[in-house]
Protein backbone atom coordinates (compact mmCIF):
# COMPACT_ATOMS: atom_id res chain seq x y z
CA UNK A 1 0.00 0.00 0.00
CA UNK A 2 1.34 3.40 -1.01
CA UNK A 3 -0.88 5.55 1.21
CA UNK A 4 1.01 8.28 3.03
CA UNK A 5 -0.40 9.61 6.28
CA UNK A 6 -1.34 13.29 6.43
CA UNK A 7 1.34 14.25 8.96
CA UNK A 8 4.03 13.12 6.50
CA UNK A 9 2.26 14.11 3.30
CA UNK A 10 1.80 17.71 4.43
CA UNK A 11 5.00 18.05 6.45
CA UNK A 12 6.43 21.62 6.14
CA UNK A 13 9.37 21.83 3.77
CA UNK A 14 10.38 25.46 4.31
CA UNK A 15 10.38 28.04 7.10
CA UNK A 16 7.34 29.72 5.58
CA UNK A 17 5.32 26.51 5.96
CA UNK A 18 5.83 26.27 9.74
CA UNK A 19 2.49 26.82 11.48
CA UNK A 20 2.30 28.64 14.79
CA UNK A 21 6.08 29.18 15.11
CA UNK A 22 6.52 32.52 13.38
CA UNK A 23 9.09 33.77 15.91
CA UNK A 24 11.39 30.83 15.19
CA UNK A 25 10.93 30.97 11.42
CA UNK A 26 11.69 34.68 11.29
CA UNK A 27 14.83 34.33 13.47
CA UNK A 28 16.25 31.50 11.38
CA UNK A 29 15.53 33.21 8.06
CA UNK A 30 17.29 36.36 9.31
CA UNK A 31 20.23 34.27 10.52
CA UNK A 32 20.70 32.76 7.07
CA UNK A 33 20.20 36.12 5.36
CA UNK A 34 22.84 37.82 7.52
CA UNK A 35 25.16 34.78 7.50
CA UNK A 36 24.94 34.40 11.29
CA UNK A 37 24.14 30.70 11.52
CA UNK A 38 25.18 29.09 14.82
CA UNK A 39 27.30 25.97 15.12
CA UNK A 40 24.61 24.30 17.27
CA UNK A 41 20.88 24.67 17.93
CA UNK A 42 18.68 23.14 20.61
CA UNK A 43 14.96 22.95 19.80
CA UNK A 44 12.58 22.35 22.69
CA UNK A 45 8.83 22.21 23.11
CA UNK A 46 5.88 19.83 23.51
CA UNK A 47 5.22 16.93 21.17
CA UNK A 48 4.07 17.43 17.61
CA UNK A 49 4.86 21.14 17.22
CA UNK A 50 7.57 20.88 14.54
CA UNK A 51 10.96 20.43 16.25
CA UNK A 52 12.29 17.62 14.04
CA UNK A 53 10.69 19.20 10.98
CA UNK A 54 12.48 22.48 11.72
CA UNK A 55 15.77 20.62 12.19
CA UNK A 56 15.42 19.12 8.73
CA UNK A 57 14.54 22.50 7.20
CA UNK A 58 17.69 23.98 8.80
CA UNK A 59 19.73 21.11 7.35
CA UNK A 60 18.24 21.68 3.89
CA UNK A 61 18.88 25.43 4.14
CA UNK A 62 22.53 24.78 5.07
CA UNK A 63 23.22 22.37 2.20
CA UNK A 64 20.77 23.64 -0.44
CA UNK A 65 22.57 24.38 -3.71
CA UNK A 66 19.94 26.97 -4.71
CA UNK A 67 19.40 28.77 -1.40
CA UNK A 68 17.04 31.72 -1.71
CA UNK A 69 17.16 34.16 1.23
CA UNK A 70 17.40 31.45 3.88
CA UNK A 71 14.70 29.19 2.46
CA UNK A 72 15.68 25.88 0.80
CA UNK A 73 14.46 25.39 -2.73
CA UNK A 74 13.15 21.89 -2.08
CA UNK A 75 13.93 20.76 -5.64
CA UNK A 76 17.69 20.25 -5.72
CA UNK A 77 19.32 16.90 -5.11
CA UNK A 78 20.41 17.75 -1.57
CA UNK A 79 16.93 18.96 -0.51
CA UNK A 80 15.28 15.92 -2.05
CA UNK A 81 17.64 13.50 -0.29
CA UNK A 82 17.14 15.22 3.09
CA UNK A 83 13.37 15.08 2.63
CA UNK A 84 13.58 11.36 1.91
CA UNK A 85 16.07 10.82 4.75
CA UNK A 86 18.92 9.31 2.69
CA UNK A 87 21.38 12.19 2.53
CA UNK A 88 24.87 11.05 3.55
CA UNK A 89 25.85 14.43 4.97
CA UNK A 90 22.84 14.67 7.31
CA UNK A 91 22.83 12.07 10.07
CA UNK A 92 19.69 11.75 12.22
CA UNK A 93 20.40 10.06 15.54
CA UNK A 94 17.78 8.84 18.01
CA UNK A 95 18.98 9.84 21.47
CA UNK A 96 16.90 7.12 23.13
CA UNK A 97 18.64 4.25 21.34
CA UNK A 98 22.09 5.86 20.96
CA UNK A 99 22.52 7.27 24.43
CA UNK A 100 25.85 5.85 25.53
CA UNK A 101 29.34 7.28 25.51
CA UNK A 102 30.49 4.93 22.73
CA UNK A 103 27.91 6.30 20.29
CA UNK A 104 29.04 9.86 21.05
CA UNK A 105 32.67 8.88 20.51
CA UNK A 106 31.73 7.49 17.09
CA UNK A 107 29.96 10.76 16.34
CA UNK A 108 33.10 12.72 17.25
CA UNK A 109 35.10 10.56 14.85
CA UNK A 110 32.63 11.00 12.01
CA UNK A 111 32.50 14.77 12.26
CA UNK A 112 36.21 14.98 11.54
CA UNK A 113 35.64 13.89 7.93
CA UNK A 114 34.52 16.46 5.38
CA UNK A 115 31.02 16.21 3.86
CA UNK A 116 30.67 14.25 0.65
CA UNK A 117 28.30 16.46 -1.35
CA UNK A 118 27.10 19.46 0.62
CA UNK A 119 28.87 22.26 2.45
CA UNK A 120 28.24 20.91 5.96
CA UNK A 121 28.09 17.63 7.82
CA UNK A 122 25.00 17.96 10.01
CA UNK A 123 24.05 15.86 13.04
CA UNK A 124 20.42 15.89 14.19
CA UNK A 125 20.05 14.29 17.63
CA UNK A 126 16.37 13.74 18.46
CA UNK A 127 15.26 13.29 22.10
CA UNK A 128 18.69 14.42 23.22
CA UNK A 129 17.65 14.43 26.87
CA UNK A 130 17.90 10.61 26.81
CA UNK A 131 21.71 10.71 26.60
CA UNK A 132 23.66 9.67 29.67
CA UNK A 133 25.72 12.13 31.71
CA UNK A 134 28.93 10.55 30.38
CA UNK A 135 27.67 10.96 26.80
CA UNK A 136 26.84 14.63 27.43
CA UNK A 137 30.31 15.19 28.86
CA UNK A 138 31.91 13.57 25.83
CA UNK A 139 29.85 15.84 23.54
CA UNK A 140 30.73 19.11 25.27
CA UNK A 141 34.01 19.99 23.57
CA UNK A 142 32.94 18.97 20.09
CA UNK A 143 29.65 20.83 20.47
CA UNK A 144 31.36 24.07 21.45
CA UNK A 145 34.10 24.02 18.80
CA UNK A 146 33.14 21.67 15.97
CA UNK A 147 35.06 21.65 12.68
CA UNK A 148 34.14 24.40 10.22
CA UNK A 149 32.03 21.95 8.27
CA UNK A 150 30.19 20.55 11.34
CA UNK A 151 26.74 21.57 12.61
CA UNK A 152 24.61 20.17 15.47
CA UNK A 153 20.84 20.36 15.84
CA UNK A 154 19.43 18.94 19.10
CA UNK A 155 15.73 18.36 19.72
CA UNK A 156 14.02 17.51 23.01
CA UNK A 157 10.67 17.57 24.76
CA UNK A 158 12.27 17.72 28.24
CA UNK A 159 14.73 20.57 28.21
CA UNK A 160 15.11 20.46 32.00
CA UNK A 161 16.87 17.08 31.64
CA UNK A 162 19.53 18.56 29.37
CA UNK A 163 22.60 19.84 31.28
CA UNK A 164 23.02 23.60 31.33
CA UNK A 165 26.56 23.14 29.99
CA UNK A 166 25.04 21.73 26.79
CA UNK A 167 22.32 24.40 26.50
CA UNK A 168 24.84 27.22 26.98
CA UNK A 169 26.78 26.05 23.90
CA UNK A 170 23.70 26.20 21.65
CA UNK A 171 21.14 28.68 20.44
CA UNK A 172 17.90 27.70 22.14
CA UNK A 173 14.49 27.90 20.42
CA UNK A 174 11.35 27.25 22.44
CA UNK A 175 8.42 26.03 20.36
CA UNK A 176 4.88 27.07 21.32
CA UNK A 177 1.92 24.80 21.82
CA UNK A 178 -0.42 25.09 18.88
CA UNK A 179 -3.50 27.15 19.66
CA UNK A 180 -6.91 25.91 18.61
CA UNK A 181 -7.32 28.62 15.91
CA UNK A 182 -3.88 27.77 14.43
CA UNK A 183 -4.69 24.05 14.23
CA UNK A 184 -8.13 24.75 12.75
CA UNK A 185 -6.66 27.03 10.10
CA UNK A 186 -4.05 24.44 9.09
CA UNK A 187 -6.58 21.59 9.04
CA UNK A 188 -9.01 23.60 6.93
CA UNK A 189 -6.30 24.02 4.27
CA UNK A 190 -5.58 20.30 4.27
CA UNK A 191 -9.23 19.18 4.04
CA UNK A 192 -9.71 21.50 1.06
CA UNK A 193 -6.74 19.88 -0.66
CA UNK A 194 -8.14 16.44 0.19
CA UNK A 195 -11.71 17.42 -0.89
CA UNK A 196 -13.14 16.60 2.52
CA UNK A 197 -16.30 18.31 3.82
CA UNK A 198 -15.88 19.41 7.44
CA UNK A 199 -17.82 22.04 9.36
CA UNK A 200 -16.26 24.47 11.82
CA UNK A 201 -17.61 22.65 14.88
CA UNK A 202 -15.98 19.41 13.81
CA UNK A 203 -12.66 21.15 13.11
CA UNK A 204 -12.86 22.77 16.55
CA UNK A 205 -13.49 19.38 18.19
CA UNK A 206 -10.46 17.83 16.48
CA UNK A 207 -8.26 20.81 17.35
CA UNK A 208 -9.38 20.66 20.98
CA UNK A 209 -8.71 16.93 21.19
CA UNK A 210 -5.20 17.44 19.76
CA UNK A 211 -4.21 19.42 22.88
CA UNK A 212 -1.76 21.74 21.14
CA UNK A 213 -0.11 19.13 18.90
CA UNK A 214 -0.37 19.51 15.13
CA UNK A 215 0.79 15.94 14.60
CA UNK A 216 -1.96 14.64 16.90
CA UNK A 217 -4.53 16.73 15.05
CA UNK A 218 -3.47 15.27 11.69
CA UNK A 219 -3.53 11.73 13.12
CA UNK A 220 -7.07 12.30 14.44
CA UNK A 221 -8.12 13.70 11.06
CA UNK A 222 -6.71 10.59 9.36
CA UNK A 223 -8.72 8.39 11.72
CA UNK A 224 -11.92 10.36 11.19
CA UNK A 225 -11.58 10.26 7.40
CA UNK A 226 -11.08 6.50 7.54
CA UNK A 227 -14.29 6.17 9.56
CA UNK A 228 -16.62 8.69 7.90
CA UNK A 229 -15.25 9.18 4.40
CA UNK A 230 -15.38 12.44 2.50
CA UNK A 231 -18.28 13.99 4.39
CA UNK A 232 -17.80 14.23 8.13
CA UNK A 233 -20.19 15.57 10.77
CA UNK A 234 -19.71 16.33 14.43
CA UNK A 235 -21.57 13.29 15.77
CA UNK A 236 -19.32 10.92 13.83
CA UNK A 237 -16.21 12.67 15.12
CA UNK A 238 -17.53 12.55 18.67
CA UNK A 239 -18.22 8.83 18.34
CA UNK A 240 -14.90 7.78 16.83
CA UNK A 241 -12.49 9.73 19.03
CA UNK A 242 -14.56 10.04 22.21
CA UNK A 243 -14.95 13.82 22.29
CA UNK A 244 -16.95 15.12 25.23
CA UNK A 245 -19.42 17.69 23.88
CA UNK A 246 -18.87 21.14 25.29
CA UNK A 247 -22.63 21.45 25.86
CA UNK A 248 -22.38 18.95 28.72
CA UNK A 249 -19.88 21.17 30.50
CA UNK A 250 -22.17 24.17 30.12
CA UNK A 251 -25.13 22.17 31.44
CA UNK A 252 -23.08 21.02 34.43
CA UNK A 253 -21.88 24.53 35.29
CA UNK A 254 -25.37 26.00 34.79
CA UNK A 255 -26.78 23.41 37.19
CA UNK A 256 -24.17 24.36 39.78
CA UNK A 257 -24.85 28.06 39.35
CA UNK A 258 -28.64 27.77 39.66
CA UNK A 259 -28.64 24.87 42.18
CA UNK A 260 -30.85 22.96 39.75
CA UNK A 261 -30.82 19.38 41.02
CA UNK A 262 -32.93 17.84 38.20
CA UNK A 263 -30.56 19.32 35.62
CA UNK A 264 -27.51 18.07 37.55
CA UNK A 265 -28.98 14.56 37.78
CA UNK A 266 -29.60 14.59 34.03
CA UNK A 267 -25.96 15.50 33.37
CA UNK A 268 -24.73 12.79 35.73
CA UNK A 269 -27.00 10.33 33.96
CA UNK A 270 -25.40 11.21 30.61
CA UNK A 271 -21.90 10.85 32.06
CA UNK A 272 -22.72 7.43 33.51
CA UNK A 273 -24.37 6.19 30.31
CA UNK A 274 -21.60 7.39 28.01
CA UNK A 275 -18.11 6.04 27.40
CA UNK A 276 -16.41 9.11 28.85
CA UNK A 277 -13.40 8.39 31.00
CA UNK A 278 -13.95 10.13 34.32
CA UNK A 279 -10.42 11.59 34.30
CA UNK A 280 -11.02 13.15 30.89
CA UNK A 281 -14.34 14.57 32.04
CA UNK A 282 -12.79 16.13 35.16
CA UNK A 283 -9.92 17.62 33.15
CA UNK A 284 -12.34 19.03 30.60
CA UNK A 285 -14.58 20.42 33.34
CA UNK A 286 -11.63 22.12 35.03
CA UNK A 287 -10.58 23.66 31.71
CA UNK A 288 -14.18 24.77 31.14
CA UNK A 289 -14.33 26.54 34.52
CA UNK A 290 -10.90 28.03 33.89
CA UNK A 291 -12.30 29.59 30.72
CA UNK A 292 -15.01 31.21 32.83
CA UNK A 293 -12.39 32.82 35.08
CA UNK A 294 -10.42 34.12 32.13
CA UNK A 295 -13.55 35.64 30.61
CA UNK A 296 -14.36 37.36 33.91
CA UNK A 297 -10.82 38.74 34.23
CA UNK A 298 -9.82 41.90 32.33
CA UNK A 299 -7.91 40.89 29.19
CA UNK A 300 -8.05 37.28 30.36
CA UNK A 301 -9.78 36.11 27.20
CA UNK A 302 -6.54 36.75 25.32
CA UNK A 303 -5.22 33.51 26.84
CA UNK A 304 -8.06 31.48 25.37
CA UNK A 305 -7.66 29.45 22.19
CA UNK A 306 -11.32 29.22 21.20
CA UNK A 307 -13.29 29.71 18.04
CA UNK A 308 -15.85 32.51 17.79
CA UNK A 309 -18.90 30.37 18.54
CA UNK A 310 -17.40 29.05 21.76
CA UNK A 311 -16.31 32.54 22.78
CA UNK A 312 -19.89 33.71 22.40
CA UNK A 313 -21.14 30.83 24.55
CA UNK A 314 -18.77 31.74 27.38
CA UNK A 315 -19.52 35.44 27.10
CA UNK A 316 -23.26 34.77 27.42
CA UNK A 317 -23.05 32.36 30.38
CA UNK A 318 -20.67 34.18 32.73
CA UNK A 319 -23.50 36.18 34.35
CA UNK A 320 -24.25 35.04 37.87
CA UNK A 321 -20.83 33.50 38.50
CA UNK A 322 -18.36 34.72 41.10
CA UNK A 323 -14.72 33.90 40.35
CA UNK A 324 -14.17 32.96 44.02
CA UNK A 325 -16.84 30.26 43.75
CA UNK A 326 -15.30 28.96 40.51
CA UNK A 327 -11.87 28.74 42.13
CA UNK A 328 -13.33 26.71 45.00
CA UNK A 329 -15.02 24.32 42.56
CA UNK A 330 -11.79 23.89 40.56
CA UNK A 331 -9.90 23.20 43.79
CA UNK A 332 -12.36 20.43 44.73
CA UNK A 333 -12.13 18.93 41.24
CA UNK A 334 -8.32 18.90 41.41
CA UNK A 335 -8.43 17.14 44.78
CA UNK A 336 -10.79 14.53 43.41
CA UNK A 337 -8.63 14.10 40.31
CA UNK A 338 -5.75 13.00 42.54
CA UNK A 339 -7.78 10.42 44.48
CA UNK A 340 -9.88 9.07 41.59
CA UNK A 341 -6.95 7.04 40.27
CA UNK A 342 -7.12 4.77 43.33
CA UNK A 343 -10.91 4.69 43.55
CA UNK A 344 -12.81 1.47 42.89
CA UNK A 345 -16.00 3.40 42.10
CA UNK A 346 -14.89 6.64 40.41
CA UNK A 347 -18.36 7.43 39.01
CA UNK A 348 -19.96 7.21 42.44
CA UNK A 349 -17.20 9.42 43.80
CA UNK A 350 -17.83 11.99 41.07
CA UNK A 351 -21.58 11.93 41.69
CA UNK A 352 -20.98 12.47 45.41
CA UNK A 353 -18.59 15.33 44.65
CA UNK A 354 -21.18 16.93 42.37
CA UNK A 355 -23.81 16.87 45.13
CA UNK A 356 -21.27 18.34 47.53
CA UNK A 357 -20.58 21.18 45.08
CA UNK A 358 -24.34 21.78 44.81
CA UNK A 359 -24.45 22.35 48.57
CA UNK A 360 -21.61 24.88 48.59
CA UNK A 361 -22.63 28.38 49.68
CA UNK A 362 -21.50 31.51 47.91
CA UNK A 363 -18.11 32.90 48.86
CA UNK A 364 -17.81 36.10 50.87
CA UNK A 365 -14.94 38.55 51.23
CA UNK A 366 -13.33 38.69 54.66
CA UNK A 367 -13.75 42.48 54.65
CA UNK A 368 -17.51 42.08 54.09
CA UNK A 369 -17.70 39.56 56.92
CA UNK A 370 -15.84 41.91 59.26
CA UNK A 371 -18.09 44.83 58.32
CA UNK A 372 -21.16 42.68 58.92
CA UNK A 373 -19.80 41.64 62.30
CA UNK A 374 -19.12 45.27 63.21
CA UNK A 375 -22.69 46.22 62.31
CA UNK A 376 -24.10 43.38 64.41
CA UNK A 377 -21.85 44.37 67.28
CA UNK A 378 -23.14 47.95 67.09
CA UNK A 379 -26.76 46.83 67.05
CA UNK A 380 -26.22 44.20 69.75
CA UNK A 381 -23.54 45.11 72.31
CA UNK A 382 -23.29 41.47 73.42
CA UNK A 383 -21.58 39.27 70.81
CA UNK A 384 -22.81 35.79 70.08
CA UNK A 385 -20.26 34.14 72.33
CA UNK A 386 -21.28 36.37 75.23
CA UNK A 387 -24.95 35.60 74.65
CA UNK A 388 -24.36 31.88 74.55
CA UNK A 389 -22.32 32.19 77.72
CA UNK A 390 -25.14 34.06 79.45
CA UNK A 391 -27.58 31.37 78.36
CA UNK A 392 -25.40 28.65 79.86
CA UNK A 393 -24.86 30.64 83.03
CA UNK A 394 -28.58 31.40 83.19
CA UNK A 395 -29.53 27.73 82.90
CA UNK A 396 -27.10 26.70 85.63
CA UNK A 397 -28.18 29.66 87.75
CA UNK A 398 -31.80 28.50 87.57
CA UNK A 399 -30.79 25.09 88.90
CA UNK A 400 -28.76 26.76 91.55
CA UNK A 401 -31.71 28.98 92.47
CA UNK A 402 -33.97 25.97 92.97
CA UNK A 403 -31.42 24.34 95.25
CA UNK A 404 -30.93 27.54 97.18
CA UNK A 405 -34.63 28.18 97.63
CA UNK A 406 -35.00 24.71 99.10
CA UNK A 407 -32.04 25.38 101.33
CA UNK A 408 -33.57 28.69 102.34
CA UNK A 409 -36.81 26.97 103.35
CA UNK A 410 -34.95 24.47 105.53
CA UNK A 411 -32.68 27.05 107.15
CA UNK A 412 -35.29 29.83 107.27
CA UNK A 413 -33.18 32.00 104.97
CA UNK A 414 -34.58 35.23 103.61
CA UNK A 415 -35.08 35.47 99.87
CA UNK A 416 -36.28 38.75 98.44
CA UNK A 417 -38.25 38.92 95.22
CA UNK A 418 -36.87 41.09 92.47
CA UNK A 419 -38.76 43.78 90.63
CA UNK A 420 -41.31 42.87 87.94
CA UNK A 421 -39.27 44.38 85.13
CA UNK A 422 -36.31 42.01 85.69
CA UNK A 423 -35.56 39.39 83.02
CA UNK A 424 -36.62 35.75 83.43
CA UNK A 425 -33.07 34.60 84.25
CA UNK A 426 -32.71 37.30 86.93
CA UNK A 427 -36.04 36.97 88.72
CA UNK A 428 -34.37 36.32 92.09
CA UNK A 429 -31.47 38.33 93.47
CA UNK A 430 -29.64 36.96 96.51
CA UNK A 431 -28.13 39.58 98.69
CA UNK A 432 -26.35 37.15 101.01
CA UNK A 433 -24.62 33.90 100.17
CA UNK A 434 -22.67 31.59 102.45
CA UNK A 435 -19.29 29.95 101.93
CA UNK A 436 -20.99 26.57 102.16
CA UNK A 437 -23.33 27.36 99.26
CA UNK A 438 -20.42 28.62 97.17
CA UNK A 439 -18.43 25.47 97.92
CA UNK A 440 -21.35 23.23 96.96
CA UNK A 441 -21.77 24.90 93.56
CA UNK A 442 -18.10 25.73 92.90
CA UNK A 443 -17.56 22.83 90.50
CA UNK A 444 -20.54 23.92 88.42
CA UNK A 445 -19.11 27.42 88.24
CA UNK A 446 -15.71 26.06 87.16
CA UNK A 447 -17.40 24.09 84.37
CA UNK A 448 -18.96 27.33 83.10
CA UNK A 449 -15.53 29.01 83.05
CA UNK A 450 -14.05 25.95 81.36
CA UNK A 451 -16.59 26.18 78.53
CA UNK A 452 -15.58 29.80 77.83
CA UNK A 453 -11.89 29.92 78.73
CA UNK A 454 -10.35 26.44 78.97
CA UNK A 455 -6.98 27.87 80.00
CA UNK A 456 -8.54 29.40 83.12
CA UNK A 457 -10.85 26.47 83.78
CA UNK A 458 -7.94 24.02 83.90
CA UNK A 459 -6.33 26.14 86.65
CA UNK A 460 -9.59 26.53 88.57
CA UNK A 461 -9.95 22.73 88.63
CA UNK A 462 -7.27 22.88 91.34
CA UNK A 463 -9.02 25.60 93.33
CA UNK A 464 -11.13 25.50 96.48
CA UNK A 465 -13.02 28.35 98.22
CA UNK A 466 -11.57 28.63 101.74
CA UNK A 467 -12.80 31.91 103.25
CA UNK A 468 -15.61 34.46 102.68
CA UNK A 469 -15.38 37.86 104.27
CA UNK A 470 -18.45 39.84 103.19
CA UNK A 471 -17.90 40.09 99.39
CA UNK A 472 -14.23 39.00 99.42
CA UNK A 473 -13.85 35.33 98.57
CA UNK A 474 -10.46 33.70 99.14
CA UNK A 475 -9.75 30.83 96.74
CA UNK A 476 -6.86 28.48 97.50
CA UNK A 477 -4.88 27.07 94.56
CA UNK A 478 -2.95 23.85 95.17
CA UNK A 479 -1.01 21.42 93.02
CA UNK A 480 -0.02 24.05 90.43
CA UNK A 481 3.06 26.22 89.88
CA UNK A 482 2.93 29.77 91.15
CA UNK A 483 2.67 31.28 87.66
CA UNK A 484 -0.73 29.57 87.26
CA UNK A 485 -2.01 31.68 90.17
CA UNK A 486 -0.54 34.76 88.51
CA UNK A 487 -2.43 33.86 85.34
CA UNK A 488 -5.68 33.72 87.31
CA UNK A 489 -4.93 37.10 88.87
CA UNK A 490 -4.20 38.49 85.42
CA UNK A 491 -7.72 37.46 84.30
CA UNK A 492 -9.41 38.12 87.65
CA UNK A 493 -11.85 40.70 86.25
CA UNK A 494 -13.32 38.15 83.85
CA UNK A 495 -13.60 35.48 86.55
CA UNK A 496 -15.21 37.93 89.00
CA UNK A 497 -17.79 39.00 86.41
CA UNK A 498 -18.64 35.37 85.70
CA UNK A 499 -18.86 34.57 89.42
CA UNK A 500 -21.18 37.54 90.05
CA UNK A 501 -23.52 36.37 87.29
CA UNK A 502 -23.44 32.76 88.48
CA UNK A 503 -23.95 33.35 92.22
CA UNK A 504 -26.12 36.47 91.72
CA UNK A 505 -24.06 38.46 94.17
CA UNK A 506 -21.09 40.77 93.84
CA UNK A 507 -17.91 38.83 94.64
CA UNK A 508 -14.32 40.01 94.86
CA UNK A 509 -11.87 37.16 94.42
CA UNK A 510 -8.50 36.69 96.03
CA UNK A 511 -6.40 33.80 94.73
CA UNK A 512 -4.01 32.31 97.29
CA UNK A 513 -1.24 29.92 96.32
CA UNK A 514 -0.84 26.99 98.70
CA UNK A 515 2.95 26.67 98.86
CA UNK A 516 3.02 23.56 101.05
CA UNK A 517 0.78 21.46 98.78
CA UNK A 518 2.63 22.69 95.67
CA UNK A 519 6.14 22.31 97.11
CA UNK A 520 6.61 18.78 95.75
CA UNK A 521 5.53 19.93 92.32
CA UNK A 522 8.05 22.77 92.29
CA UNK A 523 10.82 20.45 93.48
CA UNK A 524 10.04 17.97 90.72
CA UNK A 525 10.22 20.74 88.10
CA UNK A 526 13.44 22.20 89.44
CA UNK A 527 16.96 20.86 89.25
CA UNK A 528 19.15 21.39 92.35
CA UNK A 529 22.02 22.57 90.17
CA UNK A 530 20.12 24.99 87.97
CA UNK A 531 17.47 26.45 90.27
CA UNK A 532 18.01 29.98 88.95
CA UNK A 533 17.50 28.92 85.36
CA UNK A 534 14.31 27.02 86.32
CA UNK A 535 12.95 30.11 87.99
CA UNK A 536 13.72 32.17 84.90
CA UNK A 537 12.07 29.53 82.75
CA UNK A 538 8.93 29.71 84.89
CA UNK A 539 8.82 33.46 84.43
CA UNK A 540 9.21 33.09 80.65
CA UNK A 541 6.43 30.50 80.49
CA UNK A 542 4.28 32.70 82.68
CA UNK A 543 4.79 35.66 80.35
CA UNK A 544 3.92 33.56 77.31
CA UNK A 545 0.74 32.25 78.92
CA UNK A 546 -0.33 35.74 79.95
CA UNK A 547 0.38 37.19 76.51
CA UNK A 548 -1.38 34.50 74.46
CA UNK A 549 -3.91 33.27 77.02
CA UNK A 550 -2.38 29.81 76.80
CA UNK A 551 -2.40 26.76 79.00
CA UNK A 552 -0.04 23.97 79.97
CA UNK A 553 -1.07 20.54 78.71
CA UNK A 554 -0.28 17.80 81.12
Secondary structure, 3 states (H helix, E strand, C coil): CCCCCHHHHCCCCCHHHCCCCHHHHHHHHHHHHCCCCCCEEEEECCCCCCHHHHHHHHHHHHHCCCCECCECCCCCHHHHHHHHCCCCCEEEEECCCCCCHHHHHHHHHHCCCCCCCCCCEEEEEECHHHCCHHHHHHHHHHHHCCCCCEEEEEEECCHHHCCHHHHCCCEEEECCCCCHHHHHHHHHHHHHHCCCECCHHHHHHHHHHHCCCHHHHHHHHHHHHHHHCCECCHHHHHHHHCCCCHHHHHHHHHHHHHCCHHHHHHHHHHHHHCCCCHHHHHHHHHHHHHHHHHHHCCCHHHHCCCCHHHHHHHHHHCCCCCHHHHHHHHHHHHHHHHHHHHCCCHHHHHHHHHHHHHCCCCCCCHHHHHHHHHHHHHHCCCCHHHHHHHHHHHHHHHHHHHHHHHHHHHHCCCCCECCCCCCHHHCECCCCCCHHHHHHCHHHHHHHHHHHCHHHHHHHCCEEEEEEECCEEEEEECCCCHHHHHHHHHCHHHHHHHHHHHHCCCCEEEEEECHHHHHHHHHHHCCCCCHHHHHHHHHHHHHHHHHHCCCCCC
